[in-house]
Amino acid sequence: MSEKKSYLGWDLDFSRPPGEPAFCAPDSLTWSIYKNPVALAIGGVAAVLLEFADARIRSGVWNHSVYPTDPLGRSKRTGIAAMVGVYGPASAARRIITGVNNMHSQVAGTTPEGEHYSAQDTDLLDWVSATALFGFLNGYDRFVRPLSHVDKCRFYAENAPIAAMYGVKSHITSPEDFDRMLDEMSPRFESHQIVFDFLDIIRSGQAARGIPKRLYHAIANGAVSLLPGDVRDALCLGSDFDLTRRERFALRSVGWIAEQVPIRSSPAARSAVRLGLPPSFAWKSEAAKARILAGRPRDDLIAMA
C-alpha cells in the first residue's frame, strides 16, 4: 500500500508552516509516548479490541467504513488523525478533526440485535476516546518505560482539549476514571468473530511488509495482555493469545530501541523542525528538553483548542 500524501485536504507535511504550534506542547508526555511506534502499535490494537467488544461500535465500524475490505488502510487513516491532533499545526488539526466529525455525523444504524446506534452518541464518543488513550498509555508503560500515577494523570490531562474537539463530554483524567467507565460499559461486552478476524490480520503481518511476522504475532498478544481480565474473558481470548516470555522480551527490546533512535521522517521529528527545535527533540531527556526550551514563550509552543 502506498503512503498517503494528503488527508482530508491537508498535505501530510508536519514540518510546515514554520512556527505554528500544535495542541500538545513539544515537552509534553504525549509527544514522548506518540513518538514510539511500538507503544502505538500495541496500544492501538488493544484500543480496537476494547471498542469491538461493544456491538454498537463494532457494527458502526463494520457497516459504515471500508474496514471489512481494507482494515489496514482504515487503521492507518485513524492513526494519521491521531498524529495530526498531537503533532500537526493547529490549523491542520482543526480541519481534520472537523472532517472526521462530519463523517461521523453520517454514521448511524442498528446492530444485528436491533439496537440503534450513532457515531455521535456521547457514551460511544467517550469510550472510543478513552480506549485510545488507555491503549497508547499502557502500551508505553508496559513495553517501553514504566510511568508513575502522576505521569498517567498528566497524559490524560494533556489530551483533554483534543478530546473535547471530537465531541467527548466525559474525558477521563486518571486510571481510576477509566476503570469506572469500563465498569459502566462492560455489561455490553461480548465475543464476536470480527474480533478474531481482526487479530488474525494483525498476526499475519500484513500491516507492514518487511517486518518479521513473529513481531506482529507478539504485538497482537501484547495488546491482549493489556486488556483487563474480565474483558479478555468476555471476548473469549483464551490461552492461544497468551504473551510468551520470548515475545515480551522482543517487544520490550524493540520498544527500548525505538525510544533511543530518532526517526527523522516521523511526525515527532518533523514537527520539532517546524517549531525550530532539533529533530531529535522528542527523544531527549527531560532536562535536555528544558534547556532547549528555556526562554521560549509558552504561547509559541502550544495552541489553544
C-alpha positions in Angstrom: 0.0 0.0 0.0 1.4 3.4 -1.0 1.9 6.1 1.7 -0.8 8.7 1.8 0.3 12.2 0.7 -2.8 14.0 2.0 -5.7 13.5 4.3 -9.0 15.4 4.4 -7.5 18.2 2.3 -4.2 18.6 4.3 -0.9 17.8 2.7 0.8 15.5 5.2 3.8 17.7 5.9 4.3 18.1 9.7 7.3 20.4 9.1 5.1 23.3 7.8 4.1 26.0 8.3 7.1 27.1 10.2 6.4 28.1 13.8 2.8 27.0 14.0 2.3 25.2 17.3 0.3 22.0 17.9 -2.4 21.3 20.6 0.2 19.4 22.6 3.5 21.0 23.6 6.8 19.5 22.5 7.8 18.8 26.1 4.5 17.0 26.8 4.4 13.4 27.8 2.0 12.9 24.9 4.8 13.8 22.4 7.1 11.3 24.1 4.6 8.5 24.0 3.3 9.0 20.5 6.8 9.0 19.0 7.2 5.4 19.9 5.8 3.1 17.2 5.9 0.0 19.5 3.7 1.6 22.1 1.3 2.9 19.4 1.1 -0.5 17.6 0.3 -2.5 20.8 -1.9 0.2 22.3 -3.8 0.8 19.0 -4.7 -2.9 18.7 -5.8 -3.0 22.4 -8.0 0.0 21.8 -9.7 -1.6 18.8 -10.3 -4.8 20.9 -12.0 -2.7 23.6 -14.1 -0.9 21.1 -15.1 -4.0 19.2 -16.3 -5.5 22.4 -19.4 -3.3 22.1 -21.8 -4.3 19.4 -22.7 -0.7 18.6 -19.1 0.4 17.8 -18.4 -2.9 16.1 -21.4 -2.5 13.8 -20.7 1.1 13.1 -17.2 0.4 12.0 -18.1 -2.7 10.0 -21.1 -1.3 8.3 -20.0 2.3 7.6 -16.4 2.2 6.6 -14.0 0.2 4.4 -12.8 -1.8 7.4 -14.2 -5.1 6.1 -12.3 -4.7 2.8 -9.3 -2.5 3.8 -8.8 -2.8 7.5 -5.1 -1.8 7.3 -5.9 1.3 5.3 -8.7 2.2 7.7 -6.3 1.8 10.7 -3.6 3.9 9.1 -6.1 6.8 8.4 -7.2 6.6 12.1 -3.5 6.7 13.1 -3.0 9.8 10.9 -5.8 11.6 12.6 -4.3 10.8 16.0 -0.9 12.1 14.9 -2.2 15.3 13.4 -4.1 16.0 16.7 -0.9 15.7 18.7 1.9 16.9 16.4 0.2 18.8 13.5 -0.1 22.5 13.2 -3.2 23.6 14.9 -4.9 24.8 11.7 -4.5 21.4 10.1 -5.6 19.6 13.2 -8.8 21.7 13.3 -9.5 21.0 9.7 -9.0 17.2 10.1 -11.0 16.9 13.3 -13.8 18.8 11.7 -13.7 16.5 8.7 -13.7 13.4 11.0 -16.7 14.8 12.9 -18.6 15.5 9.7 -18.0 11.9 8.6 -19.1 10.5 11.9 -22.3 12.6 11.7 -23.5 10.4 8.9 -22.8 7.1 10.8 -26.0 5.6 12.3 -27.8 2.3 12.1 -28.8 -0.7 14.1 -26.9 -3.7 15.5 -27.8 -7.2 14.4 -29.9 -7.4 17.6 -31.8 -4.3 16.6 -30.3 -1.7 18.9 -29.9 1.8 17.4 -26.5 3.5 17.4 -25.0 6.7 16.1 -21.3 7.7 16.0 -22.3 10.9 17.8 -23.7 9.1 20.8 -22.0 10.6 23.7 -21.2 7.4 25.5 -19.6 5.9 22.4 -17.5 9.1 21.7 -16.4 9.0 25.3 -15.5 5.3 25.2 -13.6 5.5 21.9 -11.5 8.3 23.2 -10.9 6.6 26.5 -9.8 3.3 24.8 -7.3 5.0 22.5 -5.7 6.9 25.4 -5.7 3.8 27.6 -4.1 1.7 24.9 -1.3 4.1 24.0 -0.6 5.0 27.6 -0.4 1.4 28.8 1.4 0.2 25.7 4.2 2.6 26.6 4.1 1.9 30.3 4.2 -1.9 29.9 6.7 -2.2 27.0 8.8 1.0 26.8 9.1 2.8 30.2 7.1 2.5 33.4 5.1 5.6 34.3 4.0 6.9 37.6 0.4 7.5 38.5 1.2 11.3 38.3 2.5 10.8 34.8 -0.6 8.9 33.7 -2.9 11.6 35.0 -0.7 14.2 33.3 -1.1 12.3 30.0 -4.8 12.2 30.2 -5.0 15.9 31.1 -2.8 16.9 28.1 -5.3 15.2 25.8 -8.4 16.8 27.2 -8.6 19.7 24.7 -8.2 17.4 21.7 -10.8 15.0 23.0 -13.3 17.9 23.5 -12.9 18.9 19.9 -14.0 15.4 18.9 -17.2 15.9 21.0 -16.1 14.0 24.1 -18.1 15.0 27.1 -16.7 12.8 29.9 -13.0 12.9 29.4 -11.0 10.5 31.7 -8.4 12.2 33.9 -6.9 9.3 35.7 -6.6 5.5 35.6 -9.5 5.3 38.1 -11.7 7.2 35.7 -11.0 4.6 33.0 -11.9 1.8 35.4 -15.2 3.5 36.3 -16.1 3.9 32.6 -15.1 0.3 31.9 -17.4 -0.8 34.7 -20.3 1.1 33.0 -19.5 -0.3 29.5 -18.5 -3.9 30.3 -22.1 -5.4 30.7 -22.4 -4.9 27.0 -19.2 -6.7 26.1 -19.5 -9.9 24.0 -17.3 -12.1 21.9 -17.6 -12.0 18.1 -15.9 -13.4 15.1 -14.9 -10.0 14.0 -12.6 -9.7 17.0 -10.8 -12.9 15.9 -10.6 -11.8 12.3 -9.1 -8.6 13.3 -6.4 -10.3 15.4 -5.7 -12.7 12.6 -5.0 -9.7 10.3 -2.6 -8.2 12.9 -0.8 -11.6 13.4 -0.4 -12.1 9.7 2.0 -9.2 9.4 0.1 -7.6 6.5 0.2 -4.2 8.3 3.9 -3.6 7.4 5.7 -5.7 4.8 9.3 -6.4 5.7 8.8 -6.6 9.4 9.1 -10.2 10.8 5.7 -11.9 11.2 6.7 -13.1 14.6 6.9 -9.5 15.8 3.3 -8.9 14.7 2.2 -12.1 16.4 3.8 -10.6 19.6 2.1 -7.3 19.1 -1.3 -8.9 18.9 -0.6 -11.0 22.0 0.9 -7.9 23.7 -2.3 -6.0 23.0 -4.4 -8.8 24.5 -2.2 -8.7 27.6 -3.2 -5.1 28.2 -6.9 -5.9 28.5 -8.4 -6.2 31.9 -9.0 -9.9 32.8 -12.8 -9.5 32.7 -12.7 -8.0 29.2 -10.5 -10.8 27.9 -12.9 -13.3 29.3 -15.9 -11.6 27.7 -14.1 -11.7 24.4 -13.2 -15.3 24.8 -9.5 -14.6 24.2 -8.0 -17.7 25.8 -4.5 -19.1 26.2 -3.9 -19.0 22.4 -3.4 -15.3 22.9 -1.1 -15.5 25.9 2.1 -13.4 25.6 5.1 -15.6 25.9 8.3 -14.7 27.8 10.2 -14.5 24.5 7.5 -12.2 22.9 7.5 -9.9 25.9 11.3 -9.7 25.7 11.2 -8.9 22.0 8.6 -6.2 22.4 10.5 -4.5 25.2 13.7 -4.7 23.3 12.2 -3.2 20.2 10.4 -0.6 22.3 13.6 0.4 24.0 15.4 0.8 20.7 12.6 2.9 19.3 12.9 5.1 22.4 16.6 5.7 21.8 16.9 6.2 18.0 15.2 9.2 16.4 13.1 8.6 13.3 13.7 11.7 11.2 10.8 11.1 8.9 8.3 10.7 11.8 5.7 13.3 12.7 7.5 13.9 16.0 10.8 14.8 14.3 9.2 16.9 11.5 7.0 18.8 13.9 10.0 19.6 16.1 11.7 21.1 13.0 8.5 23.2 12.3 8.9 24.7 15.8 12.6 25.4 15.3 13.7 22.5 17.5 16.2 19.7 16.8 14.5 16.8 15.0 15.6 14.6 17.9 13.9 16.7 20.5 11.2 14.2 21.5 13.9 11.6 22.1 15.9 13.8 24.5 15.9 13.7 28.3 13.5 15.9 30.3 16.5 18.0 31.4 17.8 18.5 27.9 14.3 19.5 26.7 14.1 22.1 29.5 17.4 23.6 28.5 16.4 23.8 24.8 13.1 25.4 25.6 14.4 27.9 28.2 13.3 31.4 27.4 10.8 30.3 24.7 7.3 31.8 25.3 4.8 29.1 26.1 2.3 30.5 23.5 4.9 29.7 20.8 4.9 26.0 21.8 1.2 25.1 22.3 -2.0 26.2 20.6 -5.3 26.8 22.4 -8.1 24.5 21.3 
